[in-house]
Amino acid sequence: MTIRHHLRLPAILLTTLAMGIAHADGGELTGKVKLACEAILCLSTGSPPGECSPSLSEYFSINFDDFSDTIQGRINFLNLCPVSSETPQMKSLVNAIANGAGRCDAASLNATLIAYTNGLQGCIQGIKPAYCSDYEGHAYTDLHNGAHYVVTQSQTYWPFNNFMGSNSNNSGSFLNGFTGGNGQNSTQTCGHWVD
């Protein structure tokens, strides 16, 4: 079975890719051009088949010290595919893939979205970065909305523990202006991302 048979992409993407491949000198794509086209197809689905391994390996091997250089290198690679810039939708797909692929799964989100409250306690944020929304919500991807957030607990903390110690009763009058005048604790919802 071919990669196209395994992938469930919107028909418009497959049609666009097929038209572009047909214009590629009437022959079959080879080398990095073929890998770039396959990578676009494979990274546009939530469950790529095993045939995607060579193109995904090529794509994810593009790494530079500066992450913005990595993203640009991945865009340059995907742009080797003849159809990558034929329509505005394909251009935006390439950008969405380069910015989101490999960064929007549960493991990546759990590692990068941790925030610290009160200087000590970590809590994973429950709002996806815009690049994930662009990638997962693109008209040419079928990623099943990606990872979702599961609430596991609520943490209560007093915002000024570092100034007055850990006892929330230390809400002296000088701090009342910072806490709305009543020295109330704050609550933060914590959870984690799952695929």
N, C-alpha and C positions, 0 to 999 in steps of 0.2 A: 504494500500500500504506500502511496505517496504521502508526503507531508500535508499536501492540500486536503487529502481525504480525511486525515486525522483532525485537522483544525476546524473549528466552527467559528469562522470569521464572518462578518457581514459580507453579503454577496458583492457589494460595491468594491470592497478592498480586493477581493480575489479577481474581479473583473479588471480593475485597474492594473494589478500586477500582471495578469495574463496578457493584457494589451501591450504593456511595456516590454515584457519578455518576447512577445511576438515581433516587436520592432528591433530587437537586438540582433541585427544582421541575419535574421532568419534562422540562426543556429541556437544551440543550447548554451546557456550561461555556464561559465566555468570559473574556477579560482575564487578570488576574493569577491568578485561581483556576484557570483552564485551564493557564496556564504552570506553576503550582505542582504540579498533578497530573502534568503531562508531565515536569517535572523529577524527581519521585520515580521515575517509570518509567525515565527516561533514565539517572539516576544509580545505578540498581539493576542495570545491565548493564555488562559490560566492553567492549561495542562498540555504542554508541548510533548509530542511523542519522542521516542528514542532517536529518531532520525535527526532531531534538532541538535544533538550533541556537538558535532563539528562546528556549526555556525554559532552556537552559544558559547563554546569554548573560545572561539576567535573573538567574539564580542566582549566577553568578560575578561579576556587577557589584556585588553586595552586599559592600562593603568599608568597614571603619572603621579608625581609627588603632589602636585596641586590638583585638587578634585575638579576644578573648572576646566583644566586641561584634559582630564579624563573624559568629562562629558563632551568636550569639543572633539576629542579623538574618536569617541563612539559615534557622534553625529557624522563626522567625516567618513567613517567606515560604512555606516548605513547609507550615506549618500552615494556610495559606489553602485547601489542598485539603480538601474535606469529609471524606474518609476518614482523614486524617492522625492523628486521635486516637480513632478508633472502637474500636480494640483495643490492648492493651498491645504487641503485635508491631509495629503500625504506628507507635506512639509511639517505640518503640526504633529502628525503621528510620529515622525522621526524624532522631533524634539521631545515629545512626551515620553517615548521609549527611552531616549538617552538620559533624561532626567529622572525617570521613575523606575525603570526595570532594575531589579536587584536591590531596591531601596524601600519598597513598599510592602514586603512580606512581614509577617508577624515578628520574626527574629530581628530583622533590621529596625522595625518600629520600636520594639521593646528596648533595643540597645540605644537608640538615638533620642527617644522622646522622654527620657527620665529627667525629672525636675526635682530639686531639693527644697524642702520646706524647713524652716527653722535651722538651716545649716546642717542638719543631720539626716532627716528622714527622706528617702527617695520615693517618688511617686511617678508612675508612667502616665504621661498625658494622653487624653482620650480624643484628641483632635488630630486628624491626619494632616500632614503638610500639603500645601497646594499642589506640589508636583505629583503627589499620589492621586489626588482628585483628577488632575489633568490626564494622567496616564490611565487610570482605571475607568474614567468616565468618557474617554475618547470614543467617538462614533465608530472607529475602526478597530477597537479592542473588544475582546470578550473575556474579561477577567473576573466575572462574577462578583464585582464590587470589592474584591481583594479581602484583606484581613479585616476583622471586626473587633471592637473593643468590648471586653467583659469586665464589669465592675466587680471588685473583690472585697473592698472595704472602704470605710470613710475614716479619715484621720482628723482629729480635732487638735488644734494647736493654738497657742496664744502668740500672736505675731511678734511680740517684743521679748520673748524668752531670753534672747541673747543680751538684752540690756538689763533686765531685772531678775534674771535667774529663771528657773523652770516653773516656779509657782505662779499660776495665772492670777492669784489674788493680789499680786504686786502691781496693780493697775493704779499707780499713784496719779495725782491730779495732773502732773505735767505730761503724762502719756495719754490721758483721756482724750485730748484733742486729736491724737493720731488714730485712736480706735473708735471714733464716732462718739466719744463722751461717756461710754459705758464700759470700756475695757473688755468687751466680749471676745470670746474665742472665735476662731475661724474654722471652717470645716472644708476639707479637701477630699474629693472622691478619688480613690485609687483603683487601678485595675491593670489589665494587660491585654495585649493584642493576640488574637488567635487566627490561624488560617482556616 
